[in-house]
Amino acid sequence: MNTIFFKSFLLLAALCLALATEAQEKIIHGIVTTFDSIPLIDAEVQVRSTKHVVLTDSLGRFSVAINPGDRLKVSASGFYTQKVKLEEKTKIAAINLKLKPGEKNREYAIGYGHVSDRDKLNALASLNSKDMDFSQYSNIYDLIKGRFAGVQITNGEIIIRGINSINSSSAALIIVDGVPVDGSALSSIPPVQVKSINVIKDGSSAIYGSRGANGVVLIETKRGNDQ
């Protein structure tokens, strides 16, 4: 009788433990990109609590089991590592890794297979305040001038793909912190407040519709915790 009771107790305890574990863990899905639109292949996604590591697939996607309050550490050769805090309601994590400046890091990104389209990556260019002192420039136009191959500043406009015609505008679309702005708005943003500048030159700008036909300049400003 005691043996039956003991076995029943063990079975109940195991069932409770399994249910408790299932209640604690959940599966989260995500995607890792760079320049907001290029998927990163074989990027490492590590779960802080378990140290479990998965690699992103050919579309930059991944799925991992996490515990409440967990964090993810996402890394890839040639890119800045990013730590992501997961909120309780998070079901899909969209993570955008910043490419480190320099041709060497672009070669790492391509050589390690993180980016499958060399031409698409080479059509993008990036500046980050971590790598150079933006405060030495008086305005954003001076900061951009000479730093991006083929990019010109003409009559207060940023020209990426050359001048198309006399009548139609050749100015690039400018987006500051996710919001499209007129070129004149750049004069009110001190370079010291800029976190990063990304220039999209090729067909990737198509995600911005017809307004991105002349290329896109993505500017991210510093927030309170970036100071």
C-alpha positions as CSV (number, residue, x, y, z in Angstrom):
1,M,0.0,0.0,0.0
2,N,2.8,2.3,1.0
3,T,4.6,1.5,-2.3
4,I,1.6,2.4,-4.4
5,F,1.2,5.7,-2.4
6,F,4.8,6.5,-2.9
7,K,4.7,5.9,-6.7
8,S,1.6,8.0,-7.0
9,F,3.2,10.8,-5.1
10,L,6.3,10.7,-7.4
11,L,4.1,10.7,-10.4
12,L,2.1,13.7,-9.1
13,A,5.3,15.6,-8.2
14,A,6.7,15.0,-11.7
15,L,3.5,16.2,-13.3
16,C,3.5,19.3,-11.2
17,L,7.1,20.0,-12.1
18,A,6.5,19.6,-15.8
19,L,3.5,21.9,-15.6
20,A,5.5,24.5,-13.7
21,T,8.3,24.3,-16.2
22,E,5.9,24.7,-19.1
23,A,4.2,27.7,-17.4
24,Q,7.6,29.4,-17.0
25,E,9.0,28.9,-20.4
26,K,7.6,30.3,-23.7
27,I,8.6,30.2,-27.3
28,I,9.5,33.6,-28.9
29,H,10.0,34.1,-32.6
30,G,12.2,36.9,-34.1
31,I,14.0,38.2,-37.1
32,V,17.5,39.8,-37.2
33,T,18.3,42.4,-39.9
34,T,20.7,45.1,-40.7
35,F,19.9,48.5,-42.3
36,D,16.3,47.7,-41.3
37,S,15.7,45.5,-44.4
38,I,18.6,43.1,-45.1
39,P,18.2,39.7,-43.2
40,L,21.2,38.4,-41.4
41,I,22.0,34.7,-41.9
42,D,23.6,32.6,-39.1
43,A,23.6,35.4,-36.6
44,E,23.9,34.0,-33.0
45,V,21.0,34.5,-30.7
46,Q,21.8,33.5,-27.1
47,V,19.3,33.3,-24.2
48,R,20.7,34.8,-21.1
49,S,19.0,32.5,-18.5
50,T,19.9,29.2,-20.2
51,K,22.9,30.2,-22.4
52,H,21.1,28.4,-25.2
53,V,22.3,29.6,-28.7
54,V,20.4,29.3,-32.0
55,L,21.4,30.6,-35.4
56,T,19.1,32.6,-37.7
57,D,18.0,31.0,-41.0
58,S,18.3,32.2,-44.6
59,L,15.6,34.9,-43.9
60,G,17.1,36.0,-40.6
61,R,14.4,34.3,-38.6
62,F,14.8,32.4,-35.3
63,S,12.8,30.7,-32.5
64,V,13.9,30.2,-28.9
65,A,12.5,29.1,-25.5
66,I,12.8,31.9,-22.9
67,N,11.9,32.5,-19.2
68,P,10.1,35.5,-17.8
69,G,12.2,38.6,-17.8
70,D,14.8,37.0,-20.1
71,R,17.2,38.9,-22.4
72,L,18.7,37.9,-25.8
73,K,22.3,38.6,-26.9
74,V,22.5,38.9,-30.6
75,S,25.8,38.9,-32.5
76,A,27.4,38.5,-35.9
77,S,30.9,39.1,-37.3
78,G,31.3,42.6,-38.5
79,F,28.4,43.9,-36.5
80,Y,27.9,45.5,-33.1
81,T,26.5,43.0,-30.5
82,Q,23.1,43.9,-29.2
83,K,21.3,42.9,-26.0
84,V,17.6,42.8,-26.1
85,K,15.3,42.9,-23.1
86,L,12.1,40.9,-23.6
87,E,8.9,42.3,-22.2
88,E,6.2,39.9,-20.9
89,K,3.9,40.6,-23.9
90,T,6.7,40.2,-26.5
91,K,5.9,37.5,-29.0
92,I,8.0,38.6,-32.0
93,A,11.4,40.3,-31.6
94,A,12.7,42.4,-34.5
95,I,16.4,43.1,-34.0
96,N,18.4,45.4,-36.2
97,L,22.2,45.0,-35.9
98,K,24.4,48.0,-36.8
99,L,27.3,47.2,-39.2
100,K,30.7,48.4,-37.9
101,P,32.3,50.9,-40.1
102,G,35.2,50.0,-42.5
103,E,35.7,47.8,-45.5
104,K,37.1,45.0,-43.2
105,N,33.8,44.6,-41.4
106,R,31.9,44.5,-44.6
107,E,34.1,41.7,-45.8
108,Y,33.5,39.9,-42.4
109,A,29.7,40.2,-42.9
110,I,29.9,38.8,-46.4
111,G,32.7,36.2,-45.8
112,Y,31.0,34.7,-42.7
113,G,27.8,34.3,-44.8
114,H,25.7,36.8,-42.7
115,V,24.7,38.7,-45.9
116,S,24.0,36.8,-49.1
117,D,23.8,39.8,-51.4
118,R,27.2,41.6,-51.6
119,D,25.9,44.3,-54.0
120,K,23.0,45.1,-51.6
121,L,25.3,45.6,-48.7
122,N,27.9,47.6,-50.6
123,A,25.1,49.9,-51.8
124,L,24.6,50.9,-48.1
125,A,26.8,53.2,-46.1
126,S,26.9,54.0,-42.4
127,L,28.4,56.5,-39.9
128,N,28.1,56.0,-36.1
129,S,28.9,58.4,-33.3
130,K,30.7,55.5,-31.5
131,D,33.4,55.6,-34.2
132,M,33.9,59.3,-34.8
133,D,33.4,62.6,-33.1
134,F,30.3,64.2,-34.7
135,S,30.7,67.3,-32.5
136,Q,33.6,68.6,-34.7
137,Y,31.1,69.4,-37.5
138,S,29.0,72.6,-37.5
139,N,26.0,71.0,-39.3
140,I,24.8,67.6,-40.6
141,Y,25.5,68.6,-44.2
142,D,29.2,69.0,-43.4
143,L,29.1,65.7,-41.6
144,I,27.7,63.9,-44.6
145,K,29.8,65.7,-47.2
146,G,32.9,63.7,-48.2
147,R,32.0,60.8,-45.9
148,F,29.7,58.9,-48.3
149,A,31.1,58.0,-51.8
150,G,29.0,59.5,-54.5
151,V,26.8,61.6,-52.2
152,Q,26.7,65.3,-52.9
153,I,25.2,68.4,-51.2
154,T,23.6,70.7,-53.7
155,N,21.6,73.8,-52.8
156,G,20.8,72.4,-49.4
157,E,19.7,69.0,-50.8
158,I,21.3,65.6,-50.4
159,I,21.9,64.0,-53.8
160,I,22.6,60.3,-53.8
161,R,22.0,59.2,-57.4
162,G,23.0,62.2,-59.3
163,I,20.9,64.9,-60.8
164,N,18.0,63.4,-62.9
165,S,16.7,66.4,-64.7
166,I,16.2,70.2,-64.5
167,N,12.6,70.1,-63.5
168,S,12.2,67.1,-61.2
169,S,13.8,66.9,-57.8
170,S,16.8,64.7,-57.3
171,A,16.9,65.0,-53.5
172,A,17.1,61.9,-51.4
173,L,14.3,61.1,-48.9
174,I,15.4,62.0,-45.4
175,I,14.0,60.1,-42.4
176,V,14.8,61.2,-38.9
177,D,13.9,58.8,-36.1
178,G,11.5,57.0,-38.4
179,V,9.7,60.2,-39.6
180,P,10.2,61.7,-43.1
181,V,11.3,65.3,-42.9
182,D,12.1,68.1,-45.3
183,G,15.8,68.8,-46.0
184,S,15.6,72.1,-44.2
185,A,14.9,70.4,-40.9
186,L,18.5,69.1,-40.8
187,S,19.7,72.6,-40.0
188,S,18.0,72.4,-36.6
189,I,19.7,69.2,-35.6
190,P,23.1,69.6,-34.0
191,P,25.6,66.9,-35.2
192,V,26.4,66.2,-31.5
193,Q,22.9,64.9,-31.1
194,V,23.2,62.5,-34.0
195,K,23.7,58.8,-33.1
196,S,24.0,57.3,-36.6
197,I,23.5,58.1,-40.3
198,N,22.7,55.4,-42.9
199,V,22.5,56.0,-46.6
200,I,20.6,53.6,-48.9
201,K,21.6,53.9,-52.5
202,D,20.1,50.9,-54.3
203,G,16.8,49.1,-54.8
204,S,16.5,48.5,-51.1
205,S,15.1,52.0,-50.9
206,A,12.0,50.7,-52.8
207,I,10.5,49.8,-49.4
208,Y,10.0,53.5,-49.0
209,G,7.9,53.7,-52.1
210,S,8.3,56.3,-54.9
211,R,9.6,58.8,-52.4
212,G,12.7,56.7,-52.0
213,A,13.5,56.6,-55.7
214,N,16.4,59.0,-55.3
215,G,17.8,57.1,-52.3
216,V,17.2,57.4,-48.6
217,V,19.1,59.0,-45.7
218,L,18.3,57.5,-42.3
219,I,19.2,59.6,-39.3
220,E,18.9,58.4,-35.8
221,T,19.3,60.9,-32.9
222,K,20.4,60.2,-29.4
223,R,17.9,59.5,-26.7
224,G,18.4,60.0,-22.9
225,N,20.3,56.8,-22.3
226,D,22.6,57.5,-25.3
227,Q,24.1,60.6,-23.9
